[in-house]
């Protein structure tokens, strides 16, 4: 069985190949996993994606808007409870359609159980994400 660190490393590797291997990334999540973005509601997007159907749709959105990304500058902190990590990493790519640079710094809480991701909670820069994910960029951010 893979350690939490190994599973997260597989996840970031799958992100770098999301444009050609979406299924490999999705297979790292438990069937009832939760992928959360607490700051996403500021962009008018859901904060919580639960189960492989919702997580798969989220990965497709990421793949379509930010193909492909490179992951680097990673620091992994193993927490006291087995299977839990706090990870800081940077993702870089190009915004789909415009080719504009996309750089994002993440702070992530990861919980792995039985070799699969059960919880992935990512905190991110909402401005960078708005530029990449919303069709009109910052102009499409809903009012507070």
N, C-alpha and C positions, 0 to 999 in steps of 0.2 A: 504494500500500500504506500502511496506517495505521501510525503510530509506536506504540511501546509505551504511551506516555502517552495517546494517542488511544484505543487499545483499552481501557485500564483505565478511562478516563472513560466509554466506551460501556458497559462492564461495570457501573459504579456507577449509571449512568442506567437500565440494564435492571433492576437490583435494585430501584429505586424503583417499577418497573412490573411486578414479578414476578407479581403477582396477575392481570394481564391479558395479559402477553406473555412467558411462560416460554420460548418457542421462541427469541425474540431473544437472551435471555441465554445459552442453551445454544449457540446458533450462534457465539458468540464463542470457544468452546473448540475446539482441535484435536481430531480424532477420538481420538488417543491421549493427550490431556491428563491431567494429574494435578492434583487439587484436594485440598490437604492441610490438616489442622487438628491440629498436633502435640499440643495439649492435650485433644483430644476423648476419648482413652481414659480420662481421669479421670472422664468422664461415662458411661463404658460404651459409647461410640460409636466407630466406626472412625476412624482418623486419616487414612486415604488413600482417595480416591475416584478410580478410574482409568477413563478412557474416557467417552464421552458417555452411555452407559446409566447408569453409576453416578453421574456428575455430574448427570444429569437427575433421578434419584431424590432426590439430595441437594437440588437446587433446589426440588423439590416439597415436601420436608419443611420447608425454610425458608419457602416460600410458605404452607404450611398452618399453621405455628406462629407466624409473625411477619408477618402481612399488613398493609399494605405498609410499607416502611421509607423513611426519608428519609436521605440520605447528605450529610454536611457536614463541616466542619472538616478538610479534606484537605490533606496535605503530601506532595508527590511528590519523591522523590530519584532522579535518574537515575544508574545505576551505570556504571562504566567500560565494561563489556561492552555492546555494542549490544543493545537489546531487553530489558534488565533494569532493573527498578525496585525501590525499597523505598518503600512507601506507608504513611502513617499516616492513618487516617480514622475518623470516628464515624458510627455507624448508629443511628437512632432509629425506634421504631415502637411498636406495641401487641401484646401477646401474644395470639394467637388463642384464643378461648374465654373468656378472663378479662378482656381489655381493659386489663390492667395495663401500665404503661409498660415499654418495653424500650429500654435504652441500652447500646451496645457500642462499645468502642474497639478498633480493629484495628491491628496492625502486620503488613504483608503484603509478602512477596517475590513478584514477578511476573516471569515470563519469557515474552516474546512472540516468536513466530517466524512469518514469512510472514503477518502480520496477525492471528494467532490466539493465544490464550493456551495455552501449553504447560505451564506450571507456575504454580499460584497456591497459596501457602502462607500461611495466615492464623493469627496468634497472637491470642488473645482472652481475655477475662475469663470463666473457666469458670462462675463463680457466675451471672452474667447469662444465660449460655447455658443452664444447667441449668433456671433458672426458666422460660425460654421454650420449650425444646425437649422436655424430659422431661415426660411427662403429670402426674406428681406433684411436679414442680419439684425442689427440693433434697432432698426426701424420697426421690427415686428415684436419687440419686447412689450408685453402688456403693461399698462400703468399699474403702479403699486396699489 
